[in-house]
Amino acid sequence: MRAKEFLNEQNGLTFRGFPCTKDCSGHMAGYQWAKINNIQDAAQCPIGPSNSFYEGCVSYAEGRVKNTVRRAKGFVQDLIK
């Protein structure tokens, strides 16, 4: 993880846009869990007592969607050429 993924000058400590209360460890755990479990959609993220774990999972799932869209756009542009 890069430092810019954790720091936001206006809002303090964040993890991929979600505000952290302490050290972002809950967000990181949710992100890692989603990665290990190959979460494809934010609807697959478990809702429980930890909002930060859920938000970490959601940030992973949303990142996968953005990457898929980016790859699809590249594929379409290659077809047009």
Beta strands, then each sheet from edge to edge (+ up, - down):
strand 1: 7-8
strand 2: 12-15
strand 3: 18-19
sheet 1: 1+ 2- 3+
end
